[in-house]
Amino acid sequence: MDKNDECCSTHLIDGDGVFNVTGVESFIKEVKLAECGLSYAIVSIMGPQSSGKSTLLNHLFGTNFREMDAYKGRSQTTKGIWMGRCVGIEPCTLVMDLEGTDGRERGEDDTTFEKQSALFALAVSDIVLINMWCHDIGREQAANKPLLKTVFQVMMRLFSPRKTTLLFVIRDKTRTPLENLEPVLREDIQKIWDSVPKPQAHKETPLSEFFNVEVVALSSYEEKEEQFTEQVASLRQRFFHSIAPGGLAGDRRGVVPASGFSFSAQHMWEVIKENRDLDLPAHKVMVATVRCDEISNEKYDSFMKNEEWCQVKEAVQSHPVGGFGKKLSSILNTCLSEYDAEATFFDEGVRSSKRKQLEEKLLQLIQPAYQSMLGRIRSDTLQRFKEAFDKELKGGIGFAIAARECTGTFMSQFDEECADAVIDQAKWDSSRVRDKLKRDIDAHIAEARTAKLAEVTTLYETKLNDALAGPVEGLLDGAGDDTWPAMRKLLQRETDTALTGFSAALSGFEMDEQTKDSMVLRLKDYARGVVEAKTKEEAGRVLIRMKDRFSMLFSYDSDSMPRIWTGKENIRAITKTARSASLKLMSVMAAIRLEDERDSIENTLTVALGDGKPGASTKKGTESLDPLASSTWNEVSASKTLITPIQCKSLWKQFNTETEYIVTQAIAAQARYPTSCTHLCAFRTSLFEASKRNNNWLPPPWAVVALLILGFNEFMTLLRNPLYLGVIFVAFLLVKALWVQLDISGEFRNGALPGFLSLATKFIPTVTNLLRRLAEAGQRKTNAAPQHNLTPASKGNDNEDDKMM
């Protein structure tokens, strides 16, 4: 027995099949196994000779099993079965290192011992590691499938069922993901189980009743030692508390107490040795298997180094390769033909099986390039489709026709290019890539269709907005009895014109009638919305418009000439006419009347406000109700109401308050007018005649020269102080505005004195009006809807009016 720190090992069964009773008992005493009761685990490993089983165990469990010296060549290292204790793993875990299978040292006799040792390992162990090379997955012998098949059958016949964990350790893992390798192994094991003849008691017993199957993969120890060490360390953690629920052997059954392990193991080995009916594949089949594997690996390596294949593989990453299918079919055919020539004298079953495996491996190697080729064809076809489709649309062809023709053309091109990429030996289907291309084309068409429809809709919405917004504003500016009828005609005419063009534009999309009608209806609603929005916007400025209309009618005569209050004018009648026109404007803007429906808004406002006093219809000393004391109009829905009755009343109060000053100034001007009109008119006429003779009201040239000479000092002062220029510029703007408003040039055409007299009566009202307009212009930005948000000032005026009343 060998000792090394905490590790110790013994030769459990020697190469001749003799059970080492003395050595096992001594080993059990050394590791104090008898004290463990049921808290221990047995782990064994099996696999081909020189496959690194001992190396794996030494790294995984800290054992000291003898390893093969690679510099002396591949030869048998482990003979029989060795047992050792795992270092640092709880609970106590014993590991058995089995002699490798398929060794040349035993020859034909090897098969019997292989079978016996494997069956013994399965019968005794809780966990069996099956060591195998990654590139051997799918092989009959390298994957130990015949051995497992025999072991499954005999184990059920010899022993009562127990649960064993089969942990397949895939060595020298390649780039193939573990999730792709594991299903193959599990499928092979299930097939072995299904094919094994079972006793009547276990006819329907599933594999999971006897075995738990686990799969792990490790990198190459020689090429990636650091990565191998990390993976082994991770795997080692799974053996801690392996017999606990959820552990690797958590659901094991039929556990022998630790004190009886030696006797139990010895008895099992004797039973296994006495059973001579078990057999493994004949030596010739095994030789054929090994040799065909070697030939297959040679051809696979030769294919990977093939220059033409390497060129195609590299080129397909950047662009489609012409004749892809023919080139690879030829390379594959050459490779398989060479295999057939070299393996022709070996067992036919093995040869065919290995040929199929070689073909599958080669096709698996080629498939990524084939998928890349299809991907390149798909992306290039899609790009060409987009360019051609956009060109067709710019050419004026109907959308639906262009989409249908381009789709058919480029799908046919894709099918032709896919047919050129087909590999004869493979039966791969390109329908999934074709379906993806079709989905991409349909998605692009849908996106283009949405964008095109949005473009057409935006075009006609812009046309409607341009055609309706300006005229509606103009109609409301001159609001009267025919305003809403004219607006309805305008809306109907422009909507019909736009819908005709819009329907014609939609015909190219070949959409269903329901969708088309829905889009037409939305455009029609948009046109109505433009009118309603513009009306609401103008209704927000109703007070300004009312004052402008009053000022125009009150301050100017029928010829649009400024009034001169001489005493002959009937100010009361003029005021009443101007206020009636303003009241008419408010009644027109009080509600939306796009349907030809009559209402009583104008009559209600006339009765309530017609005499210029808010609430005039309410008689003193009576209980009659104010018709404007409401938030709704009769026969008008709330959605169509722009100015409510109570807002009309408030606006009218504010309007009267703000226009009262103009009337007062007119009355004052009329009172200041000269009583001797005859003398004044005669004097004015003489001045007019003198002015006509002179034909010039400007100062003489000598006066202009004198002003320039005498004002030189002032001119230099301005140059030294540029701030004065800003003040003078502002003053100039104000004077210019007064000049235009007072029409000074026109007044002085009749002479200086008549001009001064006329300006004296107009100066104060004009300045007041100018300041008022400047204040209103500033309020427009902050008071877009005065009829909905009454200003504090107006409310204050209302309160003052109420107090005065």
C-alpha positions in Angstrom: 0.0 0.0 0.0 1.3 3.4 -1.0 1.1 6.5 1.3 1.6 10.1 0.6 0.5 12.6 3.2 -3.3 12.2 3.5 -3.5 10.1 0.3 -3.1 6.4 0.3 -3.9 3.8 -2.4 -3.9 0.0 -2.9 -4.0 -2.5 -5.7 -7.6 -3.7 -5.3 -7.5 -6.3 -8.2 -4.3 -7.2 -9.9 -3.8 -7.7 -13.7 -4.6 -11.4 -13.4 -8.0 -10.7 -11.8 -7.0 -11.7 -8.3 -8.8 -9.8 -5.5 -6.3 -8.3 -3.0 -8.1 -9.2 0.2 -5.2 -8.4 2.6 -4.4 -5.1 0.9 -8.0 -3.9 0.9 -8.5 -4.7 4.6 -5.3 -2.8 5.4 -6.4 0.1 3.3 -9.8 0.2 5.0 -8.2 0.4 8.4 -5.8 3.1 7.2 -8.6 5.4 5.9 -10.9 4.4 8.9 -13.7 3.5 6.5 -15.5 1.3 9.1 -16.2 4.4 11.2 -18.1 6.1 8.4 -21.3 4.0 8.5 -23.3 5.0 5.4 -21.6 8.3 5.0 -19.1 7.5 2.2 -19.0 7.4 -1.5 -17.3 5.2 -4.2 -16.2 6.8 -7.4 -14.6 4.9 -10.4 -13.3 5.8 -13.8 -13.3 3.8 -17.0 -12.2 4.6 -20.5 -9.7 3.7 -23.3 -6.1 3.0 -22.4 -3.8 6.0 -22.3 -6.7 8.4 -22.3 -5.5 10.3 -19.2 -7.7 8.6 -16.6 -5.1 8.5 -13.9 -4.0 12.1 -14.7 -7.6 13.3 -14.3 -8.0 11.4 -11.0 -4.8 12.8 -9.6 -5.8 16.4 -10.4 -9.4 15.9 -9.4 -9.0 14.1 -6.1 -5.4 14.6 -5.1 -4.5 10.9 -5.5 -1.1 9.5 -6.5 -2.0 6.9 -9.2 0.8 6.2 -11.7 0.6 8.2 -14.9 1.8 7.4 -18.4 5.2 8.8 -19.4 4.5 10.4 -22.7 8.2 10.5 -23.7 8.4 6.7 -23.5 5.5 6.1 -25.8 1.9 5.0 -25.3 1.7 1.9 -23.3 -0.3 0.3 -20.5 0.2 2.1 -17.2 -2.6 0.9 -14.9 -3.0 -2.9 -14.6 -6.1 -4.3 -12.9 -8.0 -1.9 -10.6 -6.4 0.5 -8.1 -8.2 2.2 -5.2 -7.3 5.4 -3.4 -8.7 7.9 -1.0 -9.7 11.4 -2.2 -7.8 14.1 -0.4 -9.8 16.9 1.3 -13.3 15.7 0.2 -16.2 15.2 2.6 -17.7 12.7 3.2 -15.1 10.1 2.8 -14.8 9.3 -0.9 -12.9 6.4 -2.4 -11.9 6.3 -6.0 -11.1 3.3 -8.3 -8.8 3.6 -11.3 -9.7 0.9 -13.8 -7.4 -0.6 -16.4 -7.9 1.1 -19.7 -9.9 -0.7 -22.4 -8.7 -1.5 -25.9 -5.1 -2.1 -24.8 -2.8 -4.0 -27.1 -1.0 -5.8 -24.2 -4.0 -8.1 -23.5 -4.9 -8.9 -27.1 -8.1 -11.0 -27.5 -8.2 -11.7 -23.8 -8.6 -8.0 -23.0 -12.3 -8.0 -23.8 -13.2 -10.3 -20.9 -11.4 -8.3 -18.3 -12.7 -5.1 -19.7 -16.2 -6.4 -19.3 -15.6 -7.7 -15.8 -13.9 -4.6 -14.5 -16.5 -2.3 -16.0 -19.4 -4.3 -14.6 -17.6 -4.4 -11.2 -17.2 -0.6 -11.2 -20.9 -0.1 -12.1 -22.0 -2.5 -9.4 -19.8 -1.1 -6.6 -19.7 2.6 -7.4 -22.1 5.5 -6.7 -20.5 7.6 -9.4 -18.8 6.3 -12.5 -16.6 8.6 -14.6 -16.5 7.6 -18.3 -13.4 9.2 -19.8 -13.7 9.8 -23.5 -12.2 12.0 -26.2 -14.3 14.8 -27.6 -13.7 13.8 -31.2 -14.8 10.2 -30.4 -18.3 11.2 -29.6 -20.6 9.1 -31.9 -18.1 6.2 -32.2 -19.2 2.8 -31.2 -16.0 1.6 -29.4 -14.4 4.8 -28.2 -17.6 5.9 -26.6 -17.8 2.4 -24.8 -21.3 1.8 -26.2 -21.1 -2.0 -26.7 -19.4 -2.3 -23.3 -22.3 -0.3 -21.7 -24.9 -2.3 -23.5 -23.5 -5.6 -22.1 -23.0 -4.1 -18.6 -26.6 -2.8 -18.5 -28.0 -6.2 -19.4 -25.9 -8.3 -17.0 -26.2 -5.8 -14.1 -30.0 -6.2 -14.0 -29.6 -10.0 -14.0 -26.9 -10.2 -11.3 -27.8 -7.5 -8.8 -30.7 -5.9 -7.2 -31.4 -2.4 -8.8 -29.4 0.5 -7.4 -29.0 4.1 -8.5 -25.6 4.9 -10.2 -24.5 8.2 -11.6 -22.8 8.0 -14.9 -20.6 11.1 -15.3 -19.3 11.3 -18.9 -16.1 13.4 -18.9 -15.4 14.7 -22.4 -11.6 15.3 -22.8 -9.8 17.8 -25.1 -13.0 19.8 -25.7 -13.2 21.5 -29.1 -15.1 24.5 -30.2 -18.3 22.5 -30.4 -20.5 23.8 -27.5 -21.2 21.3 -24.7 -24.9 21.8 -25.2 -24.6 20.4 -28.7 -22.5 17.3 -27.5 -24.6 16.4 -24.5 -27.8 15.5 -26.4 -25.9 13.1 -28.6 -24.5 11.3 -25.6 -27.8 11.1 -23.9 -29.5 9.9 -27.0 -26.9 7.1 -27.5 -27.3 6.0 -23.9 -31.0 5.9 -24.1 -30.8 3.8 -27.3 -28.5 1.4 -25.6 -30.9 1.0 -22.7 -33.9 0.6 -25.0 -32.1 -2.1 -27.1 -31.0 -4.2 -24.1 -33.2 -7.3 -23.4 -34.7 -6.9 -20.0 -36.2 -9.4 -17.5 -39.9 -9.4 -17.2 -39.7 -7.5 -13.9 -37.9 -4.6 -15.7 -39.6 -4.6 -19.1 -41.0 -1.1 -18.5 -38.3 0.2 -16.2 -36.9 3.5 -17.4 -33.2 4.3 -17.5 -33.6 6.9 -14.8 -34.6 4.1 -12.4 -31.0 2.8 -12.5 -28.8 5.7 -13.6 -28.4 9.4 -13.4 -26.5 10.7 -16.5 -24.3 13.8 -16.3 -21.9 15.3 -18.9 -18.9 17.6 -18.4 -16.2 18.8 -20.8 -12.5 19.5 -20.1 -9.9 21.3 -22.2 -6.7 19.6 -23.3 -4.3 19.0 -20.4 -1.2 19.3 -22.7 -2.3 22.3 -24.7 -4.4 24.3 -22.2 -3.1 23.1 -18.8 -4.1 26.2 -17.0 -7.7 26.1 -18.3 -7.8 22.4 -17.6 -6.7 22.9 -14.0 -9.5 25.6 -13.5 -12.1 23.3 -15.0 -11.0 20.3 -12.9 -11.1 22.5 -9.8 -14.7 23.5 -10.6 -15.6 19.8 -11.2 -14.1 18.9 -7.9 -16.6 21.1 -6.0 -19.4 18.8 -7.2 -18.0 15.9 -5.3 -18.3 17.7 -1.9 -21.3 16.3 -0.1 -22.0 14.1 -3.1 -24.4 11.8 -1.2 -26.5 14.7 0.2 -29.9 15.4 -1.4 -29.3 17.1 -4.7 -25.6 15.9 -4.9 -24.2 13.7 -7.6 -25.2 10.6 -5.8 -28.0 12.1 -3.7 -30.6 9.5 -4.7 -28.5 6.3 -4.5 -30.1 3.2 -3.2 -28.9 -0.2 -1.6 -25.8 1.3 0.1 -23.7 -1.3 1.9 -22.4 -0.2 5.4 -18.8 0.8 5.4 -17.8 -2.1 7.7 -19.1 -4.6 5.1 -17.6 -3.0 2.0 -14.6 -5.4 1.7 -16.7 -8.5 1.9 -19.3 -7.1 -0.4 -16.8 -6.0 -3.1 -15.0 -9.4 -2.9 -18.3 -11.3 -3.4 -19.3 -9.2 -6.3 -16.0 -9.8 -8.1 -16.3 -13.5 -7.6 -19.8 -13.5 -9.1 -18.6 -11.4 -12.1 -15.6 -13.6 -12.8 -17.8 -16.8 -12.8 -20.1 -15.4 -15.4 -18.5 -16.5 -18.8 -21.5 -15.7 -21.0 -20.6 -12.0 -21.4 -18.8 -11.0 -24.6 -17.7 -7.9 -26.4 -17.2 -7.2 -30.2 -14.7 -9.5 -31.9 -11.1 -8.5 -32.3 -11.4 -8.1 -36.0 -14.3 -5.7 -35.6 -12.3 -3.8 -33.1 -9.3 -3.6 -35.4 -11.6 -2.4 -38.2 -13.0 0.2 -35.9 -9.7 1.5 -34.9 -8.2 1.6 -38.4 -11.3 3.1 -40.0 -11.2 5.8 -37.3 -7.6 6.6 -38.2 -8.4 6.8 -41.9 -11.4 8.9 -41.2 -9.3 11.3 -39.1 -6.7 11.6 -41.7 -9.2 12.5 -44.4 -10.9 15.0 -42.1 -7.5 16.7 -41.4 -6.7 16.6 -45.1 -10.0 18.3 -45.9 -9.5 21.0 -43.4 -6.1 21.8 -45.0 -7.4 21.8 -48.5 -6.4 25.0 -50.2 -9.6 25.4 -52.3 -11.8 24.9 -49.2 -9.8 27.4 -47.2 -10.2 30.0 -50.0 -14.0 29.4 -50.3 -14.3 29.6 -46.5 -12.5 32.9 -46.3 -14.2 34.5 -49.4 -17.8 33.6 -48.2 -17.3 35.8 -45.1 -17.2 39.0 -47.3 -19.3 38.2 -50.4 -21.3 35.5 -52.2 -19.0 32.9 -54.0 -20.0 31.9 -57.5 -20.3 28.1 -57.9 -20.2 27.5 -54.1 -22.2 24.3 -54.2 -20.3 22.7 -57.1 -16.9 23.5 -55.6 -17.6 22.0 -52.2 -19.5 19.0 -53.6 -16.4 18.2 -55.6 -14.0 18.5 -52.6 -16.3 16.4 -50.5 -16.6 13.7 -53.2 -12.8 13.5 -53.5 -12.3 13.2 -49.8 -14.9 10.4 -49.4 -13.6 8.5 -52.4 -10.1 8.4 -50.9 -11.6 7.0 -47.7 -13.4 4.3 -49.6 -10.2 3.3 -51.4 -8.2 2.9 -48.2 -10.9 1.3 -46.1 -12.2 -1.1 -48.7 -10.7 -4.3 -47.1 -12.1 -3.8 -43.6 -15.4 -5.0 -42.2 -18.2 -3.6 -44.3 -20.4 -2.6 -41.4 -17.7 -0.7 -39.6 -16.4 0.8 -42.8 -19.9 2.1 -43.7 -20.5 3.4 -40.2 -17.3 5.3 -40.1 -17.8 6.7 -43.6 -21.2 8.0 -42.5 -19.6 9.6 -39.5 -16.9 11.2 -41.6 -19.5 12.6 -44.0 -21.5 14.0 -41.1 -18.4 15.6 -39.6 -17.4 17.1 -42.9 -20.9 18.5 -43.5 -20.9 19.8 -39.9 -17.6 21.6 -40.8 -19.0 23.0 -44.0 -22.5 24.1 -42.7 -21.3 27.4 -41.2 -19.9 28.4 -44.5 -23.1 27.4 -46.2 -25.2 29.4 -43.8 -22.9 32.4 -44.4 -23.3 32.0 -48.1 -27.1 32.0 -47.7 -26.9 35.0 -45.5 -24.8 36.9 -48.0 -27.2 36.0 -50.8 -30.1 37.2 -48.6 -28.5 40.5 -47.6 -27.4 41.3 -51.2 -30.8 40.4 -52.6 -32.5 42.6 -50.0 -30.3 45.6 -50.8 -30.9 45.3 -54.5 -34.6 45.0 -53.9 -34.6 48.2 -51.8 -32.7 50.1 -54.5 -35.0 48.9 -57.3 -38.1 49.5 -55.3 -37.2 53.1 -54.5 -36.3 53.7 -58.1 -39.7 52.3 -59.3 -41.6 54.6 -56.8 -39.6 57.7 -58.0 -40.6 56.7 -61.6 -44.2 57.3 -60.8 -45.4 53.6 -60.8 -48.2 52.8 -58.5 -47.0 51.6 -55.0 -48.8 48.3 -55.0 -47.7 47.4 -58.6 -44.1 48.3 -57.8 -44.1 46.3 -54.6 -45.6 43.2 -56.3 -43.3 43.2 -59.4 -40.1 43.9 -57.4 -40.9 41.2 -54.8 -41.5 38.6 -57.5 -38.4 39.4 -59.4 -36.0 39.4 -56.5 -37.4 36.3 -54.8 -36.8 34.5 -58.1 -33.2 35.7 -58.2 -32.8 34.5 -54.6 -34.0 31.0 -55.5 -31.6 30.8 -58.4 -28.6 31.8 -56.3 -29.6 29.4 -53.6 -29.8 26.6 -56.1 -26.2 27.4 -57.2 -25.1 27.1 -53.5 -26.7 23.6 -52.9 -24.2 20.9 -51.9 -25.0 17.4 -53.4 -24.1 15.4 -50.3 -26.2 17.5 -48.0 -30.0 17.8 -47.8 -30.1 21.2 -46.2 -33.2 23.3 -46.6 -32.9 27.0 -47.4 -36.6 27.7 -46.8 -35.9 29.4 -43.4 -33.5 31.9 -45.0 -36.0 32.4 -47.8 -38.8 33.1 -45.3 -36.6 35.6 -43.5 -35.9 37.4 -46.8 -39.6 37.5 -47.5 -40.3 38.9 -44.1 -37.5 41.5 -44.6 -39.0 42.6 -47.9 -42.5 42.7 -46.5 -41.2 44.8 -43.6 -39.5 47.2 -45.9 -42.6 47.5 -48.1 -44.8 48.1 -45.0 -42.3 50.8 -43.8 -42.2 52.5 -47.2 -46.0 52.3 -47.4 -46.4 53.9 -44.1 -44.0 56.7 -45.0 -45.6 57.2 -48.4 -49.1 57.4 -47.0 -47.9 59.8 -44.3 -46.3 62.0 -47.0 -49.4 62.1 -49.1 -51.6 62.8 -46.0 -49.3 65.6 -44.9 -49.3 67.1 -48.4 -53.1 67.4 -48.5 -53.3 68.5 -44.9 -50.9 71.3 -45.8 -53.0 72.3 -48.8 -56.2 72.3 -46.7 -54.5 74.4 -44.0 -53.3 77.0 -46.6 -56.6 77.0 -48.4 -58.8 77.4 -45.2 -56.8 79.3 -42.5 -56.4 82.6 -44.3 -59.9 82.9 -45.8 -61.5 81.9 -42.5 -59.6 84.7 -40.7 -60.7 87.1 -43.4 -64.3 86.1 -43.1 -64.3 86.5 -39.4 -62.6 89.9 -39.7 -65.6 91.2 -41.5 -68.1 89.1 -39.5 -71.8 89.5 -40.6 -74.9 87.6 -41.4 -73.3 85.8 -44.4 -70.1 84.9 -42.5 -71.0 81.3 -41.6 -72.8 80.4 -44.8 -69.7 81.6 -46.7 -67.5 79.6 -44.4 -69.6 76.5 -45.0 -69.3 77.0 -48.7 -65.6 77.5 -48.4 -65.1 74.4 -46.3 -67.2 72.3 -48.7 -65.4 73.5 -51.8 -61.9 73.1 -50.5 -62.7 69.8 -48.8 -64.1 68.3 -52.0 -61.1 69.5 -54.0 -58.7 68.0 -51.6 -60.6 64.7 -51.2 -60.7 64.2 -55.0 -56.9 64.5 -55.2 -56.4 62.5 -52.1 -58.5 59.6 -53.3 -56.7 59.6 -56.6 -53.4 59.4 -54.7 -54.6 56.5 -52.6 -55.7 54.4 -55.6 -52.1 53.5 -56.3 -51.9 51.7 -53.0 -54.7 49.2 -53.8 -55.9 49.3 -50.2 -59.3 47.9 -49.1 -62.3 50.2 -49.2 -62.6 50.3 -45.4 -59.1 51.6 -44.9 -59.4 54.0 -47.7 -62.7 55.4 -46.4 -61.2 55.7 -42.9 -58.3 57.8 -44.3 -60.6 60.0 -46.4 -62.8 60.6 -43.3 -59.7 61.5 -41.2 -58.7 64.1 -43.9 -62.3 65.5 -43.9 -62.2 65.7 -40.2 -58.9 67.5 -40.4 -60.3 70.1 -42.7 -63.2 70.8 -40.3 -60.6 70.9 -37.5 -58.6 73.6 -39.3 -61.8 75.8 -39.5 -62.7 75.1 -35.9 -59.2 75.8 -34.6 -58.9 79.0 -36.6 -62.4 80.1 -35.3 -61.4 79.4 -31.7 -58.1 81.3 -32.2 -60.0 84.3 -33.6 -62.6 84.0 -30.8 -59.8 84.5 -28.4 -59.3 88.0 -29.8 -62.9 89.0 -30.0 -62.6 91.9 -27.7 -59.8 93.4 -29.7 -61.8 93.0 -32.9 -64.9 94.5 -31.3 -62.9 97.6 -30.3 -61.2 97.9 -33.7 -64.6 97.7 -35.4 -66.1 100.3 -33.0 -63.1 102.6 -33.6 -63.4 102.3 -37.3 -67.1 103.0 -37.5 -67.0 105.8 -34.8 -63.8 107.7 -35.8 -64.2 107.4 -39.6 -67.1 108.3 -41.9 -68.5 106.2 -44.7 -65.7 107.4 -47.0 -63.1 106.1 -44.5 -62.1 109.7 -43.7 -61.4 110.8 -40.1 -64.4 112.5 -38.5 -64.1 116.2 -37.4 -66.5 116.8 -34.6 -68.0 120.1 -35.7 -71.3 119.9 -33.7 -73.4 118.8 -36.5 -72.8 115.0 -36.0 -75.2 112.9 -34.0 -72.7 111.2 -31.6 -75.4 109.1 -29.9 -76.6 107.6 -33.3 -73.0 107.0 -34.4 -72.1 105.4 -31.1 -75.2 103.1 -31.2 -74.4 102.1 -34.8 -70.8 101.3 -33.9 -71.7 99.3 -30.8 -74.4 97.4 -32.7 -71.8 96.3 -35.3 -69.4 95.2 -32.5 -72.3 93.3 -30.9 -73.0 91.6 -34.2 -69.3 90.6 -34.4 -69.5 89.0 -31.0 -72.7 87.1 -31.8 -71.1 85.7 -35.0 -68.0 84.5 -33.0 -70.0 83.1 -30.1 -70.5 79.6 -31.6 -69.3 77.3 -34.4 -72.0 77.1 -37.1 -70.6 74.7 -39.7 -74.0 72.9 -39.9 -76.9 74.9 -41.3 -78.7 75.1 -38.0 -80.4 78.2 -36.7 -79.9 79.6 -33.2 -81.1 82.5 -31.1 -77.7 83.8 -30.0 -77.9 87.1 -31.9 -81.5 87.8 -30.7 -80.5 87.0 -27.1 -77.5 89.4 -27.2 -79.5 92.1 -28.9 -82.3 91.9 -26.3 -79.9 91.7 -23.4 -77.2 94.1 -24.5 -78.7 96.0 -27.4 -79.1 99.3 -25.6 -75.4 99.2 -24.6 -76.1 98.3 -20.9 -75.3 94.8 -19.7 -78.4 93.0 -18.5 -80.7 95.6 -19.9 -83.5 93.0 -20.3 -83.7 92.5 -16.6 -86.4 94.8 -15.2 -85.9 96.4 -11.9 -88.2 95.2 -9.2 -89.1 92.0 -11.0 -87.9 88.5 -10.7 -87.3 87.9 -14.4 -84.0 86.1 -15.1 -81.1 87.5 -17.0 -80.8 85.6 -20.3 -77.0 85.8 -20.2 -76.8 84.4 -16.7 -75.8 81.0 -18.1 -72.8 79.0 -19.2 -74.6 77.5 -22.3 -76.6 78.7 -25.3 -80.0 77.3 -26.1 -79.9 75.0 -29.1 -76.1 75.1 -29.2 -74.0 72.2 -27.7 -71.1 72.9 -25.4 -68.6 71.5 -28.0 -69.6 74.2 -30.5 -69.7 77.1 -28.0 -66.8 79.5 -28.3 -68.0 82.3 -26.0 -70.5 81.5 -23.3 -73.4 83.9 -22.4 -71.8 84.9 -19.1 -68.5 85.6 -20.9 -70.4 87.7 -23.5 -71.8 89.8 -20.7 -68.4 90.3 -19.1 -66.8 91.1 -22.5 -69.5 93.6 -23.3 -68.9 95.4 -20.0 -65.2 95.6 -20.7 -65.8 96.7 -24.2 -68.1 99.6 -23.1 -65.6 100.6 -20.5 -62.7 100.7 -22.9 -64.6 102.6 -25.7 -66.3 105.1 -23.4 -63.3 107.4 -23.5 -63.4 107.7 -27.3 -67.0 108.8 -27.1 -66.2 111.2 -24.3 -63.4 112.8 -26.3 -65.7 113.2 -29.3 -68.3 115.0 -27.2 -65.6 117.3 -25.7 -64.1 118.0 -29.2 -67.6 118.9 -30.4 -68.1 121.3 -27.4 -64.7 123.1 -28.1 -65.6 123.7 -31.8 -65.8 127.6 -32.6 -69.3 129.0 -32.3 -68.8 131.4 -35.3 -68.6 128.8 -37.9 -69.3 131.3 -40.7 -66.2 133.4 -40.0 -64.1 130.3 -39.4 -65.1 128.7 -42.7 -64.5 131.9 -44.6 -61.0 132.3 -43.0 -60.3 128.6 -43.7 -61.3 129.0 -47.4 -59.0 132.0 -47.8 -56.2 130.0 -46.3 -56.9 127.1 -48.6 -56.8 129.4 -51.7 -53.5 130.9 -50.5 -52.0 127.5 -50.0 -53.1 126.4 -53.4 -51.4 129.4 -54.9 -48.2 128.7 -53.1 -48.5 124.9 -53.6 -46.0 124.3 -50.9 -46.2 124.1 -47.1 -42.5 123.4 -46.5 -40.1 126.1 -45.2 -38.2 128.2 -47.8 -34.7 127.0 -48.8 -32.9 129.8 -46.9 -34.5 128.6 -43.7 -33.2 125.1 -44.3 -29.6 126.4 -44.8 -29.9 128.5 -41.6 -31.0 125.4 -39.7 -27.9 123.5 -40.9 -25.5 126.3 -40.0 -27.0 127.1 -36.6 -27.4 123.5 -35.6 -23.8 122.4 -36.2 -22.9 122.4 -32.5 -25.9 120.2 -31.7 -25.0 117.8 -34.5 -21.4 117.4 -33.1 -22.9 116.8 -29.6 -24.9 113.9 -31.1 -21.7 112.4 -32.6 -19.9 112.5 -29.2 -22.9 111.0 -27.3 -24.3 108.1 -29.4 -26.9 107.4 -26.6 -28.8 110.5 -27.8 -29.2 108.9 -31.2 -31.1 106.0 -29.6 -33.4 108.4 -27.8 -33.9 110.5 -30.9 -34.6 107.3 -32.9 -37.3 106.2 -30.5 -38.8 109.8 -30.5 -38.6 109.7 -34.3 -40.6 106.4 -34.4 -43.3 107.9 -32.1 -43.5 111.1 -34.2 -43.7 109.0 -37.4 -46.6 107.0 -36.0 -48.4 110.2 -35.0 -47.6 111.7 -38.4 -49.3 108.7 -40.1 -52.2 108.4 -37.7 -53.0 112.2 -37.8 -52.4 112.4 -41.6 -50.5 115.6 -41.1 -49.6 115.9 -44.8 -53.3 115.6 -45.8 -54.4 118.2 -43.2 -52.0 120.8 -44.3 -52.9 120.5 -47.9 -55.8 122.9 -47.2 -53.5 125.4 -45.4 -51.7 125.8 -42.2 -54.4 127.2 -40.0 -57.1 124.7 -41.0 -54.5 122.0 -40.5 -53.7 123.2 -37.0 -57.3 123.5 -36.1 -58.0 119.9 -37.3 -55.0 118.5 -35.6 -56.0 120.2 -32.3 -59.2 118.2 -32.2 -57.6 114.9 -33.2 -54.3 115.0 -31.3 -55.4 113.7 -27.9 -57.7 110.9 -29.2 -55.0 109.8 -31.6 -52.3 109.6 -28.9 -54.7 107.7 -26.6 -55.6 105.3 -29.4 -52.0 104.7 -30.2 -51.0 103.9 -26.6 -54.1 101.6 -26.3 -53.0 99.6 -29.4 -49.5 99.2 -28.0 -50.9 97.9 -24.7 -53.2 95.5 -26.5 -50.4 94.2 -28.7 -48.5 93.3 -25.5 -51.5 91.5 -24.0 -52.2 89.3 -27.1 -49.3 86.9 -26.2 -50.3 86.4 -22.6 -54.1 86.5 -23.1 -54.9 84.2 -26.1 -58.4 83.6 -24.9 -59.8 86.6 -23.0 -63.3 85.4 -23.2 -62.3 82.2 -21.1 -59.9 84.0 -18.8 -61.2 87.4 -17.8 -58.5 89.8 -16.7 -58.4 91.2 -13.2 -58.9 94.6 -14.6 -62.1 93.6 -16.3 -63.3 92.0 -13.2 -62.4 95.1 -11.3 -64.3 97.2 -13.8 -67.3 94.8 -13.3 -67.1 95.4 -9.6 -66.9 99.1 -10.1 -69.8 99.1 -12.5 -71.8 97.1 -10.0 -71.0 99.6 -7.3 -72.0 102.5 -9.5 -75.3 100.8 -10.4 
